């Protein structure tokens, strides 16, 4: 149906408004998305702008499948061009300054597809325990638990041999993480 509606839109050349709760439809069909929450506009933008630069935790959790991981964290230090946060019991240095102060409780956000358990570089977020492995053919989903008992989903491309019960290092590219303040706003 998405393909037919998209063809109709192209052939008519008219502006169309399409209302959906299916974010895959929104991401694949829209030039512009308006994300609503209880009748209030949370963010307006192109699909990939919302995906890459969510304005707040609601948009970050709504756009993307599987949904973004959210981990409780704390700001340890703010430097001129870096921020150190404590997440999963580890001090992690991010090469950017965030709008917060040392001691603030924050939420660390990272998409499952932006995590790796392979030696591909990046910053080690935490050693995690693999609770469940879903081999989907084109992707492998790992459902894991951090040492501080937070849940973390990792999406790997292709078919990967990872055993349930294994401890693996979850690493990430610091350019791909998001930090949200106590109100849920992206900082």
PyMOL commands that place a pseudoatom at each C-alpha (Angstrom):
pseudoatom trace, name=CA, resn=UNK, resi=1, chain=A, elem=C, hetatm=0, pos=[0.000, 0.000, 0.000]
pseudoatom trace, name=CA, resn=UNK, resi=2, chain=A, elem=C, hetatm=0, pos=[2.925, 2.338, 0.765]
pseudoatom trace, name=CA, resn=UNK, resi=3, chain=A, elem=C, hetatm=0, pos=[4.213, 1.904, -2.781]
pseudoatom trace, name=CA, resn=UNK, resi=4, chain=A, elem=C, hetatm=0, pos=[0.781, 2.608, -4.324]
pseudoatom trace, name=CA, resn=UNK, resi=5, chain=A, elem=C, hetatm=0, pos=[0.176, 5.714, -2.229]
pseudoatom trace, name=CA, resn=UNK, resi=6, chain=A, elem=C, hetatm=0, pos=[3.675, 6.982, -3.065]
pseudoatom trace, name=CA, resn=UNK, resi=7, chain=A, elem=C, hetatm=0, pos=[3.051, 6.418, -6.793]
pseudoatom trace, name=CA, resn=UNK, resi=8, chain=A, elem=C, hetatm=0, pos=[-0.289, 8.223, -6.564]
pseudoatom trace, name=CA, resn=UNK, resi=9, chain=A, elem=C, hetatm=0, pos=[1.352, 11.135, -4.770]
pseudoatom trace, name=CA, resn=UNK, resi=10, chain=A, elem=C, hetatm=0, pos=[4.074, 11.394, -7.421]
pseudoatom trace, name=CA, resn=UNK, resi=11, chain=A, elem=C, hetatm=0, pos=[1.660, 11.177, -10.340]
pseudoatom trace, name=CA, resn=UNK, resi=12, chain=A, elem=C, hetatm=0, pos=[-0.787, 13.745, -8.922]
pseudoatom trace, name=CA, resn=UNK, resi=13, chain=A, elem=C, hetatm=0, pos=[1.914, 16.135, -7.778]
pseudoatom trace, name=CA, resn=UNK, resi=14, chain=A, elem=C, hetatm=0, pos=[-0.355, 17.376, -4.990]
pseudoatom trace, name=CA, resn=UNK, resi=15, chain=A, elem=C, hetatm=0, pos=[0.400, 17.996, -1.360]
pseudoatom trace, name=CA, resn=UNK, resi=16, chain=A, elem=C, hetatm=0, pos=[-0.862, 15.089, 0.732]
pseudoatom trace, name=CA, resn=UNK, resi=17, chain=A, elem=C, hetatm=0, pos=[-1.304, 14.698, 4.454]
pseudoatom trace, name=CA, resn=UNK, resi=18, chain=A, elem=C, hetatm=0, pos=[-1.062, 11.113, 5.637]
pseudoatom trace, name=CA, resn=UNK, resi=19, chain=A, elem=C, hetatm=0, pos=[-1.776, 10.267, 9.269]
pseudoatom trace, name=CA, resn=UNK, resi=20, chain=A, elem=C, hetatm=0, pos=[-0.233, 7.088, 10.636]
pseudoatom trace, name=CA, resn=UNK, resi=21, chain=A, elem=C, hetatm=0, pos=[0.991, 5.526, 13.853]
pseudoatom trace, name=CA, resn=UNK, resi=22, chain=A, elem=C, hetatm=0, pos=[3.321, 3.323, 11.809]
pseudoatom trace, name=CA, resn=UNK, resi=23, chain=A, elem=C, hetatm=0, pos=[6.695, 4.996, 11.903]
pseudoatom trace, name=CA, resn=UNK, resi=24, chain=A, elem=C, hetatm=0, pos=[8.002, 2.835, 9.033]
pseudoatom trace, name=CA, resn=UNK, resi=25, chain=A, elem=C, hetatm=0, pos=[5.269, 4.308, 6.832]
pseudoatom trace, name=CA, resn=UNK, resi=26, chain=A, elem=C, hetatm=0, pos=[6.140, 7.797, 8.031]
pseudoatom trace, name=CA, resn=UNK, resi=27, chain=A, elem=C, hetatm=0, pos=[9.873, 7.319, 7.460]
pseudoatom trace, name=CA, resn=UNK, resi=28, chain=A, elem=C, hetatm=0, pos=[9.500, 5.826, 3.975]
pseudoatom trace, name=CA, resn=UNK, resi=29, chain=A, elem=C, hetatm=0, pos=[6.704, 7.989, 2.571]
pseudoatom trace, name=CA, resn=UNK, resi=30, chain=A, elem=C, hetatm=0, pos=[7.159, 11.455, 4.064]
pseudoatom trace, name=CA, resn=UNK, resi=31, chain=A, elem=C, hetatm=0, pos=[9.073, 14.497, 2.932]
pseudoatom trace, name=CA, resn=UNK, resi=32, chain=A, elem=C, hetatm=0, pos=[8.254, 16.029, 6.299]
pseudoatom trace, name=CA, resn=UNK, resi=33, chain=A, elem=C, hetatm=0, pos=[7.064, 14.412, 9.530]
pseudoatom trace, name=CA, resn=UNK, resi=34, chain=A, elem=C, hetatm=0, pos=[5.158, 16.078, 12.349]
pseudoatom trace, name=CA, resn=UNK, resi=35, chain=A, elem=C, hetatm=0, pos=[5.538, 14.037, 15.547]
pseudoatom trace, name=CA, resn=UNK, resi=36, chain=A, elem=C, hetatm=0, pos=[2.593, 14.533, 17.892]
pseudoatom trace, name=CA, resn=UNK, resi=37, chain=A, elem=C, hetatm=0, pos=[2.354, 13.534, 21.526]
pseudoatom trace, name=CA, resn=UNK, resi=38, chain=A, elem=C, hetatm=0, pos=[-1.060, 13.904, 23.188]
pseudoatom trace, name=CA, resn=UNK, resi=39, chain=A, elem=C, hetatm=0, pos=[-2.020, 16.470, 20.539]
pseudoatom trace, name=CA, resn=UNK, resi=40, chain=A, elem=C, hetatm=0, pos=[1.144, 18.536, 21.045]
pseudoatom trace, name=CA, resn=UNK, resi=41, chain=A, elem=C, hetatm=0, pos=[3.792, 18.943, 18.336]
pseudoatom trace, name=CA, resn=UNK, resi=42, chain=A, elem=C, hetatm=0, pos=[7.099, 17.536, 19.574]
pseudoatom trace, name=CA, resn=UNK, resi=43, chain=A, elem=C, hetatm=0, pos=[9.181, 18.018, 16.421]
pseudoatom trace, name=CA, resn=UNK, resi=44, chain=A, elem=C, hetatm=0, pos=[8.803, 18.743, 12.708]
pseudoatom trace, name=CA, resn=UNK, resi=45, chain=A, elem=C, hetatm=0, pos=[11.369, 17.750, 10.119]
pseudoatom trace, name=CA, resn=UNK, resi=46, chain=A, elem=C, hetatm=0, pos=[12.578, 15.460, 7.387]
pseudoatom trace, name=CA, resn=UNK, resi=47, chain=A, elem=C, hetatm=0, pos=[12.538, 11.773, 8.391]
pseudoatom trace, name=CA, resn=UNK, resi=48, chain=A, elem=C, hetatm=0, pos=[16.309, 11.404, 8.732]
pseudoatom trace, name=CA, resn=UNK, resi=49, chain=A, elem=C, hetatm=0, pos=[16.600, 14.732, 10.587]
pseudoatom trace, name=CA, resn=UNK, resi=50, chain=A, elem=C, hetatm=0, pos=[14.234, 13.393, 13.249]
pseudoatom trace, name=CA, resn=UNK, resi=51, chain=A, elem=C, hetatm=0, pos=[16.083, 10.070, 13.334]
pseudoatom trace, name=CA, resn=UNK, resi=52, chain=A, elem=C, hetatm=0, pos=[19.554, 11.636, 13.621]
pseudoatom trace, name=CA, resn=UNK, resi=53, chain=A, elem=C, hetatm=0, pos=[18.707, 14.718, 15.703]
pseudoatom trace, name=CA, resn=UNK, resi=54, chain=A, elem=C, hetatm=0, pos=[15.689, 14.052, 17.911]
pseudoatom trace, name=CA, resn=UNK, resi=55, chain=A, elem=C, hetatm=0, pos=[14.633, 17.119, 19.886]
pseudoatom trace, name=CA, resn=UNK, resi=56, chain=A, elem=C, hetatm=0, pos=[13.698, 15.066, 22.926]
pseudoatom trace, name=CA, resn=UNK, resi=57, chain=A, elem=C, hetatm=0, pos=[13.437, 11.608, 24.399]
pseudoatom trace, name=CA, resn=UNK, resi=58, chain=A, elem=C, hetatm=0, pos=[9.873, 11.113, 23.122]
pseudoatom trace, name=CA, resn=UNK, resi=59, chain=A, elem=C, hetatm=0, pos=[10.886, 11.636, 19.482]
pseudoatom trace, name=CA, resn=UNK, resi=60, chain=A, elem=C, hetatm=0, pos=[14.049, 9.562, 19.971]
pseudoatom trace, name=CA, resn=UNK, resi=61, chain=A, elem=C, hetatm=0, pos=[12.008, 6.646, 21.300]
pseudoatom trace, name=CA, resn=UNK, resi=62, chain=A, elem=C, hetatm=0, pos=[9.263, 6.955, 18.707]
pseudoatom trace, name=CA, resn=UNK, resi=63, chain=A, elem=C, hetatm=0, pos=[11.437, 7.126, 15.574]
pseudoatom trace, name=CA, resn=UNK, resi=64, chain=A, elem=C, hetatm=0, pos=[13.522, 4.030, 14.851]
pseudoatom trace, name=CA, resn=UNK, resi=65, chain=A, elem=C, hetatm=0, pos=[12.941, 0.309, 15.008]
pseudoatom trace, name=CA, resn=UNK, resi=66, chain=A, elem=C, hetatm=0, pos=[13.947, -1.236, 17.270]
pseudoatom trace, name=CA, resn=UNK, resi=67, chain=A, elem=C, hetatm=0, pos=[13.597, 1.755, 19.554]
pseudoatom trace, name=CA, resn=UNK, resi=68, chain=A, elem=C, hetatm=0, pos=[16.505, 3.692, 20.987]
pseudoatom trace, name=CA, resn=UNK, resi=69, chain=A, elem=C, hetatm=0, pos=[18.159, 2.371, 24.146]
pseudoatom trace, name=CA, resn=UNK, resi=70, chain=A, elem=C, hetatm=0, pos=[17.849, 4.699, 27.134]
pseudoatom trace, name=CA, resn=UNK, resi=71, chain=A, elem=C, hetatm=0, pos=[20.294, 4.276, 30.025]
pseudoatom trace, name=CA, resn=UNK, resi=72, chain=A, elem=C, hetatm=0, pos=[20.353, 6.232, 33.263]
pseudoatom trace, name=CA, resn=UNK, resi=73, chain=A, elem=C, hetatm=0, pos=[23.568, 8.221, 33.584]
pseudoatom trace, name=CA, resn=UNK, resi=74, chain=A, elem=C, hetatm=0, pos=[25.178, 11.100, 35.440]
pseudoatom trace, name=CA, resn=UNK, resi=75, chain=A, elem=C, hetatm=0, pos=[27.402, 13.949, 34.272]
pseudoatom trace, name=CA, resn=UNK, resi=76, chain=A, elem=C, hetatm=0, pos=[30.808, 13.547, 35.937]
pseudoatom trace, name=CA, resn=UNK, resi=77, chain=A, elem=C, hetatm=0, pos=[32.643, 16.496, 34.369]
pseudoatom trace, name=CA, resn=UNK, resi=78, chain=A, elem=C, hetatm=0, pos=[32.256, 19.148, 31.687]
pseudoatom trace, name=CA, resn=UNK, resi=79, chain=A, elem=C, hetatm=0, pos=[35.364, 20.373, 29.906]
pseudoatom trace, name=CA, resn=UNK, resi=80, chain=A, elem=C, hetatm=0, pos=[35.911, 22.988, 27.222]
pseudoatom trace, name=CA, resn=UNK, resi=81, chain=A, elem=C, hetatm=0, pos=[35.332, 20.472, 24.430]
pseudoatom trace, name=CA, resn=UNK, resi=82, chain=A, elem=C, hetatm=0, pos=[34.389, 17.212, 26.136]
pseudoatom trace, name=CA, resn=UNK, resi=83, chain=A, elem=C, hetatm=0, pos=[31.961, 15.723, 28.627]
pseudoatom trace, name=CA, resn=UNK, resi=84, chain=A, elem=C, hetatm=0, pos=[32.549, 12.793, 30.946]
pseudoatom trace, name=CA, resn=UNK, resi=85, chain=A, elem=C, hetatm=0, pos=[29.453, 10.835, 31.889]
pseudoatom trace, name=CA, resn=UNK, resi=86, chain=A, elem=C, hetatm=0, pos=[29.019, 7.877, 34.179]
pseudoatom trace, name=CA, resn=UNK, resi=87, chain=A, elem=C, hetatm=0, pos=[26.884, 5.275, 32.424]
pseudoatom trace, name=CA, resn=UNK, resi=88, chain=A, elem=C, hetatm=0, pos=[26.606, 1.578, 33.334]
pseudoatom trace, name=CA, resn=UNK, resi=89, chain=A, elem=C, hetatm=0, pos=[29.129, 2.240, 36.119]
pseudoatom trace, name=CA, resn=UNK, resi=90, chain=A, elem=C, hetatm=0, pos=[31.791, 3.406, 33.636]
pseudoatom trace, name=CA, resn=UNK, resi=91, chain=A, elem=C, hetatm=0, pos=[33.247, 6.856, 33.067]
pseudoatom trace, name=CA, resn=UNK, resi=92, chain=A, elem=C, hetatm=0, pos=[32.788, 7.555, 29.349]
pseudoatom trace, name=CA, resn=UNK, resi=93, chain=A, elem=C, hetatm=0, pos=[34.388, 10.583, 27.693]
pseudoatom trace, name=CA, resn=UNK, resi=94, chain=A, elem=C, hetatm=0, pos=[32.432, 12.168, 24.867]
pseudoatom trace, name=CA, resn=UNK, resi=95, chain=A, elem=C, hetatm=0, pos=[34.320, 14.534, 22.545]
pseudoatom trace, name=CA, resn=UNK, resi=96, chain=A, elem=C, hetatm=0, pos=[31.732, 17.286, 22.859]
pseudoatom trace, name=CA, resn=UNK, resi=97, chain=A, elem=C, hetatm=0, pos=[30.379, 19.617, 25.494]
pseudoatom trace, name=CA, resn=UNK, resi=98, chain=A, elem=C, hetatm=0, pos=[26.756, 19.204, 26.612]
pseudoatom trace, name=CA, resn=UNK, resi=99, chain=A, elem=C, hetatm=0, pos=[24.534, 21.831, 28.214]
pseudoatom trace, name=CA, resn=UNK, resi=100, chain=A, elem=C, hetatm=0, pos=[24.597, 20.450, 31.769]
pseudoatom trace, name=CA, resn=UNK, resi=101, chain=A, elem=C, hetatm=0, pos=[26.650, 20.588, 34.927]
pseudoatom trace, name=CA, resn=UNK, resi=102, chain=A, elem=C, hetatm=0, pos=[28.615, 18.000, 36.880]
pseudoatom trace, name=CA, resn=UNK, resi=103, chain=A, elem=C, hetatm=0, pos=[26.320, 15.893, 39.039]
pseudoatom trace, name=CA, resn=UNK, resi=104, chain=A, elem=C, hetatm=0, pos=[23.252, 16.228, 36.795]
pseudoatom trace, name=CA, resn=UNK, resi=105, chain=A, elem=C, hetatm=0, pos=[21.238, 13.063, 36.210]
pseudoatom trace, name=CA, resn=UNK, resi=106, chain=A, elem=C, hetatm=0, pos=[20.769, 12.499, 32.492]
pseudoatom trace, name=CA, resn=UNK, resi=107, chain=A, elem=C, hetatm=0, pos=[19.639, 9.805, 30.082]
pseudoatom trace, name=CA, resn=UNK, resi=108, chain=A, elem=C, hetatm=0, pos=[22.153, 8.351, 27.654]
pseudoatom trace, name=CA, resn=UNK, resi=109, chain=A, elem=C, hetatm=0, pos=[20.521, 7.336, 24.364]
pseudoatom trace, name=CA, resn=UNK, resi=110, chain=A, elem=C, hetatm=0, pos=[21.990, 5.063, 21.697]
pseudoatom trace, name=CA, resn=UNK, resi=111, chain=A, elem=C, hetatm=0, pos=[20.249, 3.268, 18.856]
pseudoatom trace, name=CA, resn=UNK, resi=112, chain=A, elem=C, hetatm=0, pos=[20.655, -0.533, 18.739]
pseudoatom trace, name=CA, resn=UNK, resi=113, chain=A, elem=C, hetatm=0, pos=[22.154, -0.309, 15.237]
pseudoatom trace, name=CA, resn=UNK, resi=114, chain=A, elem=C, hetatm=0, pos=[24.787, 2.141, 16.491]
pseudoatom trace, name=CA, resn=UNK, resi=115, chain=A, elem=C, hetatm=0, pos=[26.223, -0.378, 18.943]
pseudoatom trace, name=CA, resn=UNK, resi=116, chain=A, elem=C, hetatm=0, pos=[28.742, -3.076, 18.177]
pseudoatom trace, name=CA, resn=UNK, resi=117, chain=A, elem=C, hetatm=0, pos=[30.108, -6.077, 20.031]
pseudoatom trace, name=CA, resn=UNK, resi=118, chain=A, elem=C, hetatm=0, pos=[32.870, -6.610, 17.499]
pseudoatom trace, name=CA, resn=UNK, resi=119, chain=A, elem=C, hetatm=0, pos=[36.312, -5.035, 17.563]
pseudoatom trace, name=CA, resn=UNK, resi=120, chain=A, elem=C, hetatm=0, pos=[35.381, -2.204, 15.208]
pseudoatom trace, name=CA, resn=UNK, resi=121, chain=A, elem=C, hetatm=0, pos=[36.671, 0.675, 17.281]
pseudoatom trace, name=CA, resn=UNK, resi=122, chain=A, elem=C, hetatm=0, pos=[34.632, 3.182, 19.180]
pseudoatom trace, name=CA, resn=UNK, resi=123, chain=A, elem=C, hetatm=0, pos=[34.255, 3.614, 22.913]
pseudoatom trace, name=CA, resn=UNK, resi=124, chain=A, elem=C, hetatm=0, pos=[33.399, 0.644, 25.112]
pseudoatom trace, name=CA, resn=UNK, resi=125, chain=A, elem=C, hetatm=0, pos=[30.126, 1.465, 26.837]
pseudoatom trace, name=CA, resn=UNK, resi=126, chain=A, elem=C, hetatm=0, pos=[29.999, -1.612, 29.036]
pseudoatom trace, name=CA, resn=UNK, resi=127, chain=A, elem=C, hetatm=0, pos=[30.547, -5.325, 29.231]
pseudoatom trace, name=CA, resn=UNK, resi=128, chain=A, elem=C, hetatm=0, pos=[27.065, -6.791, 28.831]
pseudoatom trace, name=CA, resn=UNK, resi=129, chain=A, elem=C, hetatm=0, pos=[25.559, -10.220, 29.344]
pseudoatom trace, name=CA, resn=UNK, resi=130, chain=A, elem=C, hetatm=0, pos=[23.663, -11.643, 26.365]
pseudoatom trace, name=CA, resn=UNK, resi=131, chain=A, elem=C, hetatm=0, pos=[20.191, -12.734, 27.529]
pseudoatom trace, name=CA, resn=UNK, resi=132, chain=A, elem=C, hetatm=0, pos=[18.659, -13.574, 24.151]
pseudoatom trace, name=CA, resn=UNK, resi=133, chain=A, elem=C, hetatm=0, pos=[19.843, -13.832, 20.544]
pseudoatom trace, name=CA, resn=UNK, resi=134, chain=A, elem=C, hetatm=0, pos=[17.449, -13.395, 17.616]
pseudoatom trace, name=CA, resn=UNK, resi=135, chain=A, elem=C, hetatm=0, pos=[18.936, -14.587, 14.336]
pseudoatom trace, name=CA, resn=UNK, resi=136, chain=A, elem=C, hetatm=0, pos=[16.799, -12.890, 11.691]
pseudoatom trace, name=CA, resn=UNK, resi=137, chain=A, elem=C, hetatm=0, pos=[18.896, -13.786, 8.644]
pseudoatom trace, name=CA, resn=UNK, resi=138, chain=A, elem=C, hetatm=0, pos=[19.747, -10.256, 7.527]
pseudoatom trace, name=CA, resn=UNK, resi=139, chain=A, elem=C, hetatm=0, pos=[20.349, -9.081, 11.093]
pseudoatom trace, name=CA, resn=UNK, resi=140, chain=A, elem=C, hetatm=0, pos=[21.164, -10.461, 14.529]
pseudoatom trace, name=CA, resn=UNK, resi=141, chain=A, elem=C, hetatm=0, pos=[19.466, -8.902, 17.553]
pseudoatom trace, name=CA, resn=UNK, resi=142, chain=A, elem=C, hetatm=0, pos=[21.094, -9.182, 20.971]
pseudoatom trace, name=CA, resn=UNK, resi=143, chain=A, elem=C, hetatm=0, pos=[19.074, -8.456, 24.100]
pseudoatom trace, name=CA, resn=UNK, resi=144, chain=A, elem=C, hetatm=0, pos=[21.532, -7.832, 26.899]
pseudoatom trace, name=CA, resn=UNK, resi=145, chain=A, elem=C, hetatm=0, pos=[21.834, -6.662, 30.498]
pseudoatom trace, name=CA, resn=UNK, resi=146, chain=A, elem=C, hetatm=0, pos=[24.459, -4.236, 31.773]
pseudoatom trace, name=CA, resn=UNK, resi=147, chain=A, elem=C, hetatm=0, pos=[26.273, -4.814, 35.103]
pseudoatom trace, name=CA, resn=UNK, resi=148, chain=A, elem=C, hetatm=0, pos=[23.945, -2.271, 36.745]
pseudoatom trace, name=CA, resn=UNK, resi=149, chain=A, elem=C, hetatm=0, pos=[20.892, -4.272, 35.495]
pseudoatom trace, name=CA, resn=UNK, resi=150, chain=A, elem=C, hetatm=0, pos=[19.815, -1.948, 32.669]
pseudoatom trace, name=CA, resn=UNK, resi=151, chain=A, elem=C, hetatm=0, pos=[18.520, -3.466, 29.428]
pseudoatom trace, name=CA, resn=UNK, resi=152, chain=A, elem=C, hetatm=0, pos=[20.445, -2.828, 26.204]
pseudoatom trace, name=CA, resn=UNK, resi=153, chain=A, elem=C, hetatm=0, pos=[19.455, -3.978, 22.702]
pseudoatom trace, name=CA, resn=UNK, resi=154, chain=A, elem=C, hetatm=0, pos=[22.177, -4.402, 20.064]
pseudoatom trace, name=CA, resn=UNK, resi=155, chain=A, elem=C, hetatm=0, pos=[21.349, -4.785, 16.351]
pseudoatom trace, name=CA, resn=UNK, resi=156, chain=A, elem=C, hetatm=0, pos=[24.123, -6.330, 14.261]
pseudoatom trace, name=CA, resn=UNK, resi=157, chain=A, elem=C, hetatm=0, pos=[24.155, -6.600, 10.468]
pseudoatom trace, name=CA, resn=UNK, resi=158, chain=A, elem=C, hetatm=0, pos=[24.063, -10.069, 9.004]
pseudoatom trace, name=CA, resn=UNK, resi=159, chain=A, elem=C, hetatm=0, pos=[24.370, -13.421, 10.684]
pseudoatom trace, name=CA, resn=UNK, resi=160, chain=A, elem=C, hetatm=0, pos=[26.527, -13.352, 13.812]
pseudoatom trace, name=CA, resn=UNK, resi=161, chain=A, elem=C, hetatm=0, pos=[27.533, -16.182, 16.079]
pseudoatom trace, name=CA, resn=UNK, resi=162, chain=A, elem=C, hetatm=0, pos=[26.947, -14.889, 19.608]
pseudoatom trace, name=CA, resn=UNK, resi=163, chain=A, elem=C, hetatm=0, pos=[25.939, -17.304, 22.364]
pseudoatom trace, name=CA, resn=UNK, resi=164, chain=A, elem=C, hetatm=0, pos=[23.272, -16.648, 24.969]
pseudoatom trace, name=CA, resn=UNK, resi=165, chain=A, elem=C, hetatm=0, pos=[25.000, -16.148, 28.325]
pseudoatom trace, name=CA, resn=UNK, resi=166, chain=A, elem=C, hetatm=0, pos=[28.156, -14.688, 26.765]
pseudoatom trace, name=CA, resn=UNK, resi=167, chain=A, elem=C, hetatm=0, pos=[29.722, -11.518, 28.111]
pseudoatom trace, name=CA, resn=UNK, resi=168, chain=A, elem=C, hetatm=0, pos=[30.622, -9.107, 25.321]
pseudoatom trace, name=CA, resn=UNK, resi=169, chain=A, elem=C, hetatm=0, pos=[31.867, -5.521, 25.133]
pseudoatom trace, name=CA, resn=UNK, resi=170, chain=A, elem=C, hetatm=0, pos=[29.250, -3.155, 23.731]
pseudoatom trace, name=CA, resn=UNK, resi=171, chain=A, elem=C, hetatm=0, pos=[30.991, -0.263, 21.993]
pseudoatom trace, name=CA, resn=UNK, resi=172, chain=A, elem=C, hetatm=0, pos=[29.712, 2.820, 20.196]
pseudoatom trace, name=CA, resn=UNK, resi=173, chain=A, elem=C, hetatm=0, pos=[30.741, 5.782, 18.095]
pseudoatom trace, name=CA, resn=UNK, resi=174, chain=A, elem=C, hetatm=0, pos=[30.409, 8.851, 20.365]
pseudoatom trace, name=CA, resn=UNK, resi=175, chain=A, elem=C, hetatm=0, pos=[29.057, 10.893, 17.437]
pseudoatom trace, name=CA, resn=UNK, resi=176, chain=A, elem=C, hetatm=0, pos=[25.989, 8.608, 17.420]
pseudoatom trace, name=CA, resn=UNK, resi=177, chain=A, elem=C, hetatm=0, pos=[24.894, 8.927, 21.065]
pseudoatom trace, name=CA, resn=UNK, resi=178, chain=A, elem=C, hetatm=0, pos=[22.337, 11.332, 22.497]
pseudoatom trace, name=CA, resn=UNK, resi=179, chain=A, elem=C, hetatm=0, pos=[22.111, 12.914, 25.947]
pseudoatom trace, name=CA, resn=UNK, resi=180, chain=A, elem=C, hetatm=0, pos=[18.758, 13.986, 27.401]
pseudoatom trace, name=CA, resn=UNK, resi=181, chain=A, elem=C, hetatm=0, pos=[18.241, 16.109, 30.506]
pseudoatom trace, name=CA, resn=UNK, resi=182, chain=A, elem=C, hetatm=0, pos=[15.801, 15.307, 33.323]
pseudoatom trace, name=CA, resn=UNK, resi=183, chain=A, elem=C, hetatm=0, pos=[12.921, 16.907, 31.397]
pseudoatom trace, name=CA, resn=UNK, resi=184, chain=A, elem=C, hetatm=0, pos=[13.668, 14.729, 28.341]
pseudoatom trace, name=CA, resn=UNK, resi=185, chain=A, elem=C, hetatm=0, pos=[15.106, 17.521, 26.171]
pseudoatom trace, name=CA, resn=UNK, resi=186, chain=A, elem=C, hetatm=0, pos=[18.130, 16.734, 24.019]
pseudoatom trace, name=CA, resn=UNK, resi=187, chain=A, elem=C, hetatm=0, pos=[21.223, 18.515, 25.330]
for i in range(1, 187): cmd.bond("trace and resi %d" % i, "trace and resi %d" % (i + 1))
show_as sticks, trace
zoom trace
